[in-house]
Amino acid sequence: MTGPERGPATPDQARAAIESFLRENPGRFALLPDDDGRGAQLLEAGTGKTLRVRWDEIAFAAVKQNPVRPAPYLVLVFAGGRQVALADVGFAFAPSTASTGPLPDLPATFCFRDFRHLASGAEALLGEEGREREAVAAVLLGIALLDGARAAGLDVSREERELEALLRRLEERGARV
């Protein structure tokens, strides 16, 4: 994701941008305001994932359009530099290769649906003899996805346990990760 060209600079503008986007794109996310009014939790309906935001930590929020997908998305850029988008696929975020090193064919953006696809693909590959190398590739993409989600501020503990189980199965089969 690239940073937005424009966006709100004040906490009130950040809050208004998110509330407006959620009103115009209902059903994907819920906004659960904090008691003190200085932030909220964004709840992704499809996965139950939440992202805690403080209005004063949002540097920019801008609605963007992707030529590949018909629905708009809202990019949130936080003061510390982390980014996350609210999209029709749920939370979208850039992967991180800090743990994996460079990976071929790494998409610029992931969502938790992608994790489900990668994990189930790795599981299916482990059901076949001689497909360990492909399963390792799927697991490495999953690691980059989860590292990116964590950097965006999302909890990935459930998915990490799933990846750890896949890694154990790969190691049992002699695969090097």
N, C-alpha and C positions, 0 to 999 in steps of 0.2 A: 504494500500500500504506500502510496506517496502521500505526503502531507497535503492538506487542503490549501487552496489558494487564499481562502478567506474563512472567517468564522468568528464566533463570539469571543470577546475578550474579558467579559465580566461573568461572575458566577450566575447572575440572573439571566444573562443571555445564553449561557450554556444550558441551564435548566430549561429555558423556554425552547431552545432548539431540540432538545431530547423529547420534551413533552409533545411538541408539535409533530415531530417525526413519528412518534408512537401513535398519536391520534390519526395521522394520515396513513399509517401502515399497521392496522390493528391485528391482534391475534398472535404475533410472533414473540413479543416481549411484554412484560408487565413492569411497571415502575412502583417500587415500594419505598416511599419516602422515609428517611431517618427521622427520629423523634425531634432532633434539634433543628431540622429544616436545612442543614448545611450539605446534605447529600442524599443518596438513595442507593438502593440495590436494584440493578436491572436483572430481571429474571427471564431467562430464555425458556419459552414455553415447551419447546420440543425435547429438551434434555434436562431441564431443571437446574441448569448451570446459572450461577449468579455472578455479577460483577458489581463490586461496591465502588461507587463514585462519590467524590466530594466535588461540589460545584466549583470551588475555587482552585481545584487541581486541573481542570480542563482548560487547556490553552486555546484549542480550536475545536469546532464541531461544524462539519459541512456535509450537506447532502450531495451525493455524487451519483452518477449513472454509469453503468457498465454496459458496453455494447453487446456482450454475450448474454446478459440476464436482463429481463424486462423491468424488474423491480429496482427502485432506487435503494441506496444504502447510506447510512450516516457514519461518517468517519469521526472518531473521537481521538484527539491527540492530547495527551496529558502533559503537564508542565515538565515532567521528567523525561519526556520523549517517547514513552510507550504509546502504542496505537492499537485500537480495536475498532472494528466496524460492526454496526448493527445491520444485518442483511436478511434477505428472505431465507437464507440457509441457517440463520442464527448468528452467533458471534463469529466473526471472521477476523483472522489475525495472520501475521507473517510467521513463517517457520523460523526456528533458530538452529543453526548448525554448530553451536558451541560444543555440543557433546559428540556430534557425529563426524565433524569435518565436512568438506564439500560433498554434495550428493548429486548425481546426475538426474536430470529431469525433475528437479525439485520445483513444485508450483510456488508462485509468489504469495499465495494466500491459501489458508486452510480453514476448515470449520470442523465441528465435532462429528458431523456426518462422514467426513473424510476419514476420521479415526475409525469409525465403525467399519467402513469399507476396507481399510488397511488391515485391521485386526481380523476381520472375518476372512479376508483373502489369505493372510498368513496362516490362519487356522486351516483353511482348505488345502493350502500347499503342504502343510505338515502332515496331511492325511495321505500324501502321495510320496512314494520313494523317489529320491533323487531331485527333489524340488527345494532343498534346504537353502540354496543360494538365493533363490527368488523370495523365499520366506524371510531371509535375513534382510534383503533389500526393503521389503514391506515394513519390517520391524524398525529399520533405521529411519525410514520416512515417518513412522509413528513416533519415534523419539524426537525427531525434529519438530513434528507437529506439537507434541506435548510441551517441549521446551518453549516453543513460541507462545502457546496458550498460557503457560505459567508466567512468561515475561509480560504478557498482556494483562496479568492480574487475575487469571481464572484458576480455579481449583482443578487439579488433574489427578488427584489421589486415586480415584476409582479406576481411571484409565491406566495409571502407572502399575497398579496391581495386575491388570490384564496383560500389559506388556511384559511384566516380570514373569508371568506364567508362560508366555510364549517363548521368552528367552530361555527359561529352564528347559522347555521341551527341545529347543534348538540345541542347547548344550548337551542334553542327553543323547542327541543324535549325532554328536561330534561336530556340529557346525561351529565355526569361529565367527564371533561377532565383534 
